[in-house]
Amino acid sequence: MSKANRVIRLTSATCEQIQARMLETCRQIASDHGLLIESAGWRGLEPGFSFEPAFRISIPAPDGSSQSG
């Protein structure tokens, strides 16, 4: 188990911190496969109990940027 402080209530700030850490880990995994990942924010905050992180995974354009569409 992680040594991070145990979360007992999800606030907007906590959701942002958790998603930022998740995004960083997911970026490494996507990079290992030649893909890009971008945050698409989060939604579905049920105050104090749950939220849905959203990510967009894509094949990079030839210049390394994200392709839209």
N, C-alpha and C positions, 0 to 999 in steps of 0.2 A: 504494500500500500504506500502511496505517496506520503512524503513528509509535509506536504502543503496543508495549510489550515483547512479543517473540515468546514464545508459550507452548510449552514443550517437554514438559510433563506436566500432565495435568488432575488437580487435587486438588478436594476438596469446596469449599474456599474459592474456588478459581479458577472452578469451575462457577457458584457463586453470583454472583461478580462479573460474569462474562460474561452470565449470564442477566439480571441487573439492567440491564445496558447494552442488551441486546436488547429487554427489556420497555419501556424508556423510548422507544426508537426505534419499536417497534411501537405504543405508545400514541399517538404522534403520527400515524402512518398511520391507525390505527383512528379517532381523533378527526376526521381529515380526511373520513371517511366517516360520521360521526355514530354510531360504534360505541364500545363499551367493551371493554377488554381487561384481563384479570386473570391473574396468575401462577397456575398450577396446580402449581407446584413443578417438579421435574425428576426424572427416573428413568433407569434403564438405564445407570448409571455403570459403565463398563468401566474399572476403575482405570487412570488414566494416559492413556487413549486416546480415550474418547468418552462422551457423555451425551446425553440427549434432553430438551430444554427443553419444558415443557408450558404452554400458554396457553389461556385460555377467552375467546372473543370473543362479545359479545352486543349485542343492541339494548337501549338503556337504557330503564328504566321512565319513566313521565311525570315523576317527581320527580328523574330523573337517576341514580338508583341502578341497580345491576345487578339484572336479573330472574333469579330462580332457576328452575331447571327446564328 
